[in-house]
């Protein structure tokens, strides 16, 4: 099959690495890709939201499957664009409809869906400029800490956990009145704070059946010991030690199955990944958020542990034959440690030369996924805040992290930083 993968981050390099191994894949294109994805296929200079250019490319190159990496094109309706066009109708698209993608695209939509399906999540209320004063009263009477979320997509930056009513009110005003996140914060969801430990579970679904393809725990804070600003993710581990059969049984029975059944009941067209962002409160799982795609850097540990041919699973989604597939996992632990640009998640430089990549002494137990890189002649340059995600297998989480840190010590760019304590509570 000729396959087009959309995206340019570490998630997409991990997906490209996995897709390229498939017996079904004869040719892989990545749009726009990065310096790492070109090791797995051919990068093409087309943006993820440029649907018309994608259409032209697909028709000219006889593309048979499109795999969507990031959330924005899904929320903007890429699935509907392809499936409603007669000339593109035979192309398999891995991703939900625009309506289904609202599970990530609108916090209010996902909360209402969870309420209808009796899925455990934090209590909440939603506010806009029209009932702004009501929102202020709601915050003033709310227990602390309190969580404020911009309703729409805000590049992972639209969540505030306020420790005081003053901070909460200031954030509320910034979001709604000062349009801190543009249209994304024209509506704000205010939530009960849940105290626990987070994890994520990933499934592939055709909207009626599903398969769990992995779970992971990521580390959002930039500083060691989970301190400092939130980032897109500084590292990740899998499997998560506390996700045992009993806990996973609760996740399946109380969260995954009601979600997938909800798709069927509500006629939500959904043929792709569901990311369940969970928190374990006591012994019970609650949903923090849904994403309509794979996570980053979670993909960088989920794909290496998944033994199945990923395109087999994509075809089963398309053919509604997921129930005929058994999913299996590598029994080793997997850990990824992310190397970021100095200053990230604030201001940082791009275009810095990376030294030492060609001389890396890696083994089959370590994979260097590119996240924010570009090729310039014979040089690899930085092109983002998160630059590399180095993933290793190990006998346990501590062993896997140690191997990734060893490789991270072998290359360098100016200002490069990585957390040395990923998986610290499990090592």
Helices and strands as residue ranges (DSSP letters): E 2-7, H 10-20, E 27-32, G 37-39, E 42-44, H 51-61, E 65-68, H 72-75, H 78-83, E 92-94, H 102-105, H 107-116, E 124-128, G 129-131, H 132-140, E 146-150, E 159-162, H 165-176, G 182-185, E 187-192, E 197-205, E 210-218, E 221-223, E 227-230, E 235-238, H 245-251, I 252-256, H 257-265, E 272-281, E 284-291, H 299-305, H 310-319, G 322-324, E 333-340, E 366-370, E 373-376, E 379-382, E 386-394, H 397-408
